[in-house]
Amino acid sequence: MIWMATLAAVARFLAREAELVVVTRAGGAQTTVPRPDRGRLLVFPGSFDPLHEGHTRLADAAADAIKQRDGAAPTLLYELSLKNADKGAVDAAAAEKRLRQFSEAGEAVALTRRALYVDKSELFGPCDFVMGADTASRVLDAKYYGGRAGLETALDALRARGCGFVVAGRLDGGHTFVQSHEALADAPTSYRDMFLEIPDFRVDLSSTELRAAAAAGAGDR
């Protein structure tokens, strides 16, 4: 019954009757962002196709980094956007399938339509966004903002809303491991304090490779 109620809330979201829907750790649904009683909100956006150990270990490492910085553990919320600046749109059937992963794992997840982080920040308010170095490079790429001035305007808006970023090293599309400090090398100096690095983190798992392996396994049967 809980999941049926959740699907009803997702249907209202898909009908554009809500800006987001949050599936809670207990499997319920709400259309507002849960605000922690103590500590920061830690938002982990991604496509999660599928959710895997690399994601969960990064979430744990980011939470530890925030706790060391702030002295209080953050509240984790994954985010699945139906729009992605690089990967295109996610359809309703795929969204439902991916949402079920979080329900089975006992994790909270928000379903949104916001592709850019400056737009996500309008929904989530004060928070820290978790990301790999490859995503951090895109966040700092002026082409997504119409130029350098647009990038700085977006970063100003993120800072004004109390948002920051937690960044870990990650393999890029060419299978080269990119350290967090390498991805942040071109960050404007005046915004560098918005980015918290996770040192010595590396998990070489890729959703793309997992999907390919699953497809190959299915073909062998």
Solvent accessible surface area in square Angstrom, and as a share of the most:
residue,aa,sasa,rsa
1,M,196,0.88
2,I,104,0.53
3,W,42,0.15
4,M,125,0.56
5,A,63,0.49
6,T,1,0.00
7,L,42,0.21
8,A,46,0.36
9,A,3,0.02
10,V,8,0.04
11,A,55,0.43
12,R,115,0.42
13,F,0,0.00
14,L,67,0.33
15,A,63,0.48
16,R,164,0.60
17,E,123,0.55
18,A,20,0.16
19,E,93,0.42
20,L,10,0.05
21,V,0,0.00
22,V,1,0.00
23,V,0,0.00
24,T,36,0.21
25,R,163,0.60
26,A,86,0.67
27,G,6,0.06
28,G,26,0.25
29,A,41,0.32
30,Q,61,0.27
31,T,61,0.35
32,T,89,0.52
33,V,23,0.13
34,P,44,0.27
35,R,118,0.43
36,P,32,0.20
37,D,158,0.82
38,R,174,0.64
39,G,33,0.32
40,R,63,0.23
41,L,1,0.01
42,L,1,0.00
43,V,0,0.00
44,F,10,0.04
45,P,15,0.10
46,G,27,0.26
47,S,25,0.16
48,F,2,0.01
49,D,41,0.21
50,P,45,0.28
51,L,30,0.15
52,H,21,0.09
53,E,95,0.42
54,G,10,0.10
55,H,23,0.10
56,T,46,0.27
57,R,114,0.42
58,L,15,0.07
59,A,2,0.02
60,D,91,0.47
61,A,22,0.17
62,A,0,0.00
63,A,27,0.21
64,D,82,0.42
65,A,16,0.13
66,I,0,0.00
67,K,107,0.45
68,Q,156,0.69
69,R,116,0.42
70,D,63,0.33
71,G,53,0.51
72,A,13,0.10
73,A,58,0.45
74,P,18,0.11
75,T,59,0.34
76,L,39,0.19
77,L,1,0.01
78,Y,1,0.01
79,E,0,0.00
80,L,0,0.00
81,S,13,0.08
82,L,19,0.10
83,K,100,0.42
84,N,55,0.28
85,A,52,0.40
86,D,76,0.39
87,K,136,0.58
88,G,39,0.37
89,A,89,0.69
90,V,21,0.12
91,D,92,0.48
92,A,52,0.40
93,A,78,0.60
94,A,28,0.22
95,A,1,0.00
96,E,57,0.26
97,K,151,0.64
98,R,33,0.12
99,L,0,0.00
100,R,94,0.34
101,Q,39,0.17
102,F,0,0.00
103,S,39,0.25
104,E,145,0.65
105,A,57,0.44
106,G,26,0.25
107,E,40,0.18
108,A,11,0.08
109,V,0,0.00
110,A,0,0.00
111,L,0,0.00
112,T,0,0.00
113,R,28,0.10
114,R,46,0.17
115,A,31,0.24
116,L,48,0.24
117,Y,23,0.09
118,V,27,0.15
119,D,50,0.26
120,K,8,0.04
121,S,1,0.00
122,E,101,0.45
123,L,30,0.15
124,F,1,0.00
125,G,17,0.17
126,P,67,0.42
127,C,0,0.00
128,D,2,0.01
129,F,0,0.00
130,V,0,0.00
131,M,4,0.02
132,G,6,0.05
133,A,0,0.00
134,D,26,0.13
135,T,27,0.16
136,A,0,0.00
137,S,50,0.32
138,R,83,0.30
139,V,6,0.03
140,L,20,0.10
141,D,50,0.26
142,A,28,0.22
143,K,145,0.62
144,Y,49,0.19
145,Y,41,0.16
146,G,79,0.76
147,G,27,0.26
148,R,129,0.47
149,A,79,0.61
150,G,24,0.23
151,L,1,0.01
152,E,59,0.26
153,T,90,0.53
154,A,7,0.06
155,L,1,0.01
156,D,72,0.37
157,A,25,0.19
158,L,3,0.01
159,R,93,0.34
160,A,89,0.69
161,R,78,0.28
162,G,30,0.29
163,C,7,0.04
164,G,7,0.07
165,F,1,0.01
166,V,0,0.00
167,V,0,0.00
168,A,0,0.00
169,G,6,0.06
170,R,88,0.32
171,L,35,0.17
172,D,50,0.26
173,G,82,0.78
174,G,60,0.57
175,H,123,0.55
176,T,82,0.48
177,F,35,0.15
178,V,29,0.17
179,Q,80,0.36
180,S,6,0.04
181,H,111,0.49
182,E,89,0.40
183,A,11,0.08
184,L,4,0.02
185,A,78,0.61
186,D,121,0.63
187,A,12,0.09
188,P,10,0.07
189,T,129,0.75
190,S,78,0.50
191,Y,16,0.06
192,R,79,0.29
193,D,116,0.60
194,M,16,0.07
195,F,11,0.04
196,L,45,0.22
197,E,51,0.23
198,I,12,0.06
199,P,102,0.64
200,D,151,0.78
201,F,31,0.13
202,R,132,0.48
203,V,27,0.16
204,D,67,0.35
205,L,62,0.31
206,S,26,0.17
207,S,15,0.10
208,T,85,0.49
209,E,78,0.35
210,L,61,0.30
211,R,100,0.36
212,A,63,0.49
213,A,65,0.51
214,A,67,0.52
215,A,67,0.52
216,A,61,0.47
217,G,27,0.26
218,A,51,0.39
219,G,64,0.62
220,D,127,0.66
221,R,225,0.82
